[in-house]
Amino acid sequence: MKICVIGTGYVGLVTGVCFADLGNTVRCVDTDVHKIKKLNYGSVPIFEPGLVELAKKCYKDKRLIFTTDLKKSVSYSDIIFVCVGTPTVKETNSVNLKYVFKVARDISKYIKKFKIIIIKSTIPVTTGDKVEKIINSKVRRKLFEVVSNPEFLREGEAIRDFKYPDRIIIGTENKRIIKILANLYDPIIKKGAIYFKTSRRSAELIKYASNAFLATKISFINELANLCEKIGINTEDIALGMGLDKRIGSRFLRTGPAYGGSCFPKDTKALVTTGEKFKVNLSIVRSVIKSNDNRRSFLTKRIYEIMSNKLKNKIITFLGVTFKANTDDMRMSSSLSMIPNLLKKGAIIRYCDPSGKKKEFDKYSKVSFYSNVPKACMKSDLIVIHTEWNEFKSLEFKKIVKKNNFKIYDMRNLYSSKLMKKNKINYFSIGK
């Protein structure tokens, strides 16, 4: 099929590359001339395992085109995916839809024959109605159909999630469109994905509801971990015991830092705002947001306790600073609040992250980036395992730290407490 993907951010780029890999011809459009130029030279601007190789392959096979020419791309395509950003408005926690609406106005200039317009951007309920109205003001209704098809891509696992999803949500009641999109997604459906058809508004809400529920599971187990620490119970046992109940499931019941990234923080706030718009109090989601915000300060205070409040001139090394492994995404990462607070107490911070140096810490004179784990850890007073990168899972700390009485705060529970005790290492985990 002939596809146009508007927006070459995380969702747009993964969507475009993966559809091209399935044999479609895809034109990825963006207004950022510099980004398009880099993409045409084989430089992918986001960190996502396997994406560079797949993009180069599809580009070489001429199934993937990067361009700034919206008119040509819309005219050429049968299906248009809208994958532009929907950032949070800080003052209101609502969703800024200006990019989505701009796309609607822009593409309406070039629709001369029937187009399926699919919104993959995460949008509040009724946004599809507004997009339809904008386009319909310039284009006859019979020449287009607006569909909601939310994405469920995890950073670091995006290609796998695209190719082997649990479900494909299609928000339209147009039977003809349902059939066309079933054909588009057929290679994925054949691998076991459930093709779920619903109304456009339902599809829009499913995305927010899913992320809010997953965020709830994370916050729940994190709060439970606090209780477990007080009474000497291993949270992992609790999570495993709970997860064996098929009604609950074990996924996302793993304690650690506050959730971060581009989705959960933004989507939980947007869902609450949607509730307010329709005069519904989503109190559980509100509590999740508050609990997650408290998590960052709770873990920082825990470091103070581990160090007996003696942080001045102490060398603290963070292993990982991104919000999760296999991504370079720093948005809403716990490290962004923890590190500045430790600096205020006089600590000297080092960090090592496989995704590279972070501009967010450049303004701090007592924060240093190390590309090498042993050098980052050498002579450290405290090592904080912040992100669960594979590179941090089998370290011989006594050999690389080369200092007596150092401490480890394992915020991901990557190591065995018993083994650490046997090796006479001052080790602190979460929820145990």
N, C-alpha and C positions, 0 to 999 in steps of 0.2 A: 504493500500500500504506500501511497504518497503522504508523508507526514510532515507537518511543520510544528516545531517546538519553540515556543516563545519564552525566552529567559534561559540563560546558560549558567545558572547558579547550581547548587547541589542537586536539587530535584530535576531541573531541566536537563542538565548534562547527563546524569545517570539515565534518565528516561530516553533521551535522544540516542545515546550510545547503545543502550540495550535493545531498543526497537530496531535500530540499524543492524545489530548483531543477529536479530531474528529474521533478517532478509528484506526489511522495508527500506525504502529510500527516505532519509530524514534530513530536513533542513533545519538546523538550529540557529535561531535568530536572536541577536542581542544588539542593544543600542551602544554598548561599550566597544568602540572601535579597537582599542588596545587589546581587550580580551579576545575578540574574534581573531585579530592578527596572531596572537600567541597560540590560540587553538589551531589555526591553520599551519603553524610551524611545529605542531605536535606537543605544545606545552599545556598541560592540564592544570588549571589554577586551584584545584581542590585536592586534598589528600584523601584518597579512597583506594584501598587495595584492589589492584587489577584493572582500574579504570583507564589508566594511561595506555596499557597494552591493548585493551579492547578498542579504545578510541582510535589508536593508530591503525589497527587492523581494518576497521570499518571505513576509515578515511581513505586508506590505500585502495580498498575495494570499491571506492566511489559510491558507497551507500550513505555516507555521512558528510554533510556539507555545513560549514560554518559561515555565516553571512550576516550583514547588517541590513540587507535588502528585504524589508517586510512585505512590500507589495508583490514582489516576484514569488516569495515563499508562500504567501497566502493564496495567490492565484494558482500556483503549482499544485497545492496540496488538497487532499480530500478531507483530512482530519487535522485539526489544529489543537495542540495542547498548550494551555496557558500555565506556565510554571514560574511566574514572577513572584517576587518576595511579598510577604504580608506581615510587615513588622508591627511590633506593639507600640501604641501611642502611650508614652510613659505617664502622661498626666491622668489618663483615664483607664489605662489597661485594655482599651479597645483595640481593634485591629485596623491598621492603616491600609485601606483598600485602593489607594490612589493609583498604584501600578496596575492592578487588575482592571480598574475602570478605564485607564488610559489605553490599555491593550484593546478593550472592547470598542472604544471610540476609533482607534487606529485601524483595526482590521475591518470595521464596518465600511471603510472607504474602498476596500478592495474585493468585497464579496460580490461576485457576478454570477456564480453558480452555487449549487448546494454545498454547504460545509457543515461538518460536525465539529462543534467547538467544545472541547473538553477542558474543564477546569481541574487541574491537579494541585494548584496552589491551595493551601489550607485556608478556608474561608468560613465565616460565620453563616449560620442558617439564614436563608433568603437572599444571599449574595447572588446566587445564580439567577434569581428573579430579576434583580437589578441589572445584571449584565445583559440578560435577554431584552430588557426594556431599552437599554442604551443602544444595542445593535438594531433593534426593531424600529428605532426612530429614524434610521438611515437605510435599512434593508428590509425587503419584504419578508414576512414571517416564514413563508414556505421555502426560503433559501438558506435557512440555517436551523440548527438545533443545539441548544446549550445543555451540556451533560456534566454532572459532577462525578469525578473518578478519583477519589482521594488516594494519596500515596501513603505507604506504610514502610518506608525505607529507614533502616537503622544505620546510622553513621558507622562506618567500618565493616558493615555487612550488606551494603546497598545493592551490589550486583547480585548476590545470592538472594536477597529479599525480593528483587525484581523478578528473577527467573523462577524462584520456588516460593511464592507467597502462600500464606494460609488461605487468603481469599482475594478476589477481585471485586470491588464494589462499583456497581454501575448505577448511577442515579439518573434514570430517565424512565418514562412510561411509554416511550415511543418504541413499538415492537420492531419496526424496521431498523432503528438505530441499535437496539439490543442485539439483533442478529448480526449486523455489521461489526460491532465491537467484539462479539463472541468469536468472529472469524479472525479479527486482529489479535486477540489474546489466545487463540486456539493452541499454539505451541506450548503455552504456559498452563492452560487448562488441562491439556493432555498429561502434564506432569503431576497433576493432582490438586491444583488450585480450585477452590470453589468459586464458581461464577455467580455472584449474588446480585440480583436485580431488585431495585427499590426506587422510591421516589427521589427526586433531586434533593429536596430538603432533608430527607432521611440520610442520604449519603453524606451530606455536609455535616450533619450532627454525629454520624458514626465516627468520623475522624476525631472530633474533639472528645467524644465520650470514651473512645478507646484509649487515647493518651492520658486522659484524666484518671481513668481506672488504673492504668499501669503506674502512674505517679502515686496513686493512693496505696498500691501494694508496696512500693518502695518506702514511702513515708511510714506506713504501718510497721514494717519489719524494722526500720531504723528506730522507731520509738520503742518497740518491743526489746530491741537490743540494749537500750538504756536500762530497762528493767532487769534484763538478764545479767548485766554487769553488776548490778546492785545485790542480786541474790545468788550469784555464782552459778548461773546456768549458761550452757552453750547455746547461743541463738541459732546456730546451724542445725542443731538437733531439732529445735522447735520448728524451723523452716521446713526441714525434711519431713517431719511428722505431719505438719499441716499440708504440705504439697502432695502427699500421698492420697489425700482426698481429692478426687477428680473434679469436684465442684470448685475447688480452690486452685489447684495446680501449683507446681514448684517454681515456675518462671517468675522472675522479678521479686522473689522473696529472698534477696541476698543483701545483707546489710552493708553499709559503706557510707561514703560522703553523701551530701545532698545531691539530688538529681540536678543535671544541668543541660547544656546544649541549646539547640534552637527550637526544640519542639515542646517538651513538657512544661517548662516555665511559661512560655508564650501561650500555649494552648489552654492550660488550666486557667490562666487569668482571663483569656478571651471567653472561655465558657461561662465563667462567673459573670462577666459583663453582658453576655447574651441573656443569661438568666435575669439580670437586672432590667434589661430592655423589655422583657416579657413579664416582669414583676414576679419572678420566681427566685426564691432564696436557695441557692445551691450551697448549703452550709457545709456539707462534707468536703466539697472541693475547696471551699474557702479555708477549711481547717488544714487541708493538705498543703496548700500554699504557705500558710503560716508555719506549719511544722517543718517544712523544707527550709524556710528562711531561718528558723531557729537552729536547724541542724549545723549550719556553718559555724555559728558562734559556739555551739556546744562542743564541737570537735576542736575548735581553737582553744577553748578553755581547758579541754582535756590535755592538750599539749602543755599548757601552763602547769597543770598538775604533775604531768610526767617529769617536767623539768624543775619541779619544786619552786616554780615562779622565779627561777634564776636563769634568765635568758640573755642578759647583757653579754655581748661578745661571744655567745655560744654559736657554733657553726651548725646550722640545721640544713640538711639536704633533702630536697623533695625529689623522689623518683616518680616522674610523671607530673604534669601540671594540667593537662587537658581533662575535660570532664569525664572522658572514658577512653579506652584503648582504641587503637587503629583509626584515629582521627586527629586532625590538627586543630579541632574546634575548641576554642577557649570560652565560648559564650556561657555565662553563668557557672563556670567552673568554681568549685569551692576554693581552689588555690588563689583566686583573684581577691578573695576577702581574707583568707588565712595569712598569706604572706605579708601584706601590708600591716596587719595587726601584730605579727611577730616582729616585724621591723621596728614598730613603735616601742616594743619592749627591749630593743637593743640587740636583737639577734642578727647574725650574718647569714644570709640565705644563699644556698646553691641549689640549682635544679638541673636535672637531666631528663630530657624528653626525646624519644625517638623521632618525633615529628618536627624537631628543630627548635631554634631560638624563638622566643615570644616577645613581640614588640610591647606587649602590655607591661613588661617588667623593665623596659629600657630606662625609664625615668628614675629608677631606684639605684643609687650608687652601691648599696650593699647587697645587691642581688646579682649573681653571676651564673651564666649558662655554661654547662659542660656537656660535650658530646660523648664523653667517655664516662661510663658508670664508676669504675674504680677511682678515677681522679676526682669525680664529684663527691664520692663517699670518704675519701682519705682524710683522716683526722677529724671526722665529723663527730659532734657531740650527740646529735640525734638524726636518725634517718626516718623520714616520713614516706611510707609507700602510699602514694596518693592515687596512682592510676595503674590499672592491672595489665600493663604491657607484658608480653611474653618475656621480654628482655630482663624483667625484674623478678621472675619466678624461681630462679635456681641460682641465686647468688651466694657465694661463700663470704659472708660479711666479715668474719674475723681476718680473713686474708686481705680484703680490700680496704677495710677501714684503718687498720694498723694503729689502733688506739685502745687503751683500756677503758672500761666503764662507759662505752658508748651505748646508746639506747636506740631501739627501733619501735616506731609506732606504725603498725601494719593496718592501714585503713581499709584494706581489701581482704584481709585474712588469707593471704597467699601462703603463709608458712604455718608449720605445726608448732603450737605452743610447747608441746612436750619436747620436741627436738631442739627448740631454742633453749629451753631450760637445761636440757642435757648438755648443750654446748656452752652453757653459762653465759648466755647473752640476755641482757635486760630487754625483754620483748613485751610489747603491749599490743593487744589486738582489739577488735571491736565486738561487743556483745558476748563476752566470755567471762 
